[in-house]
């Protein structure tokens, strides 16, 4: 329950950041990777990508993450341990996203490592 509510909140938060970046840099849907004709300034393209990638990355791992959660509940059988793992993973993904959004992608590494540690 709580873990999936937090996942929904994180997904929504990162989705709103993506929507704001699309508005700020004038990148309409369905474009994912604007080129120099769409967004002339290199720095703006970079910031757009840094703003939308955390959401895309989360979408890419949600299916795997949810499958792991259910597998762990079935195998481990301890909901408390699984809940802590879910919360740790989501904190890692949150830190990953916040660091990425700054425009310095290398800053996402600690959040990635934390999320990966709890996903296993």
Secondary structure, DSSP 8 states (H G I E B T S, - for coil): -HHHHHHHHHHHHHHHHHHHHHHHHT--TT-SS--TTTS--HHHHHHHHHHHHHHHHHHHHHHHHHHHHHHHHHHH--HHHHHHHHHHHHHHHHHHHHHHHTT-GGGGHHHHHHHHHHH-
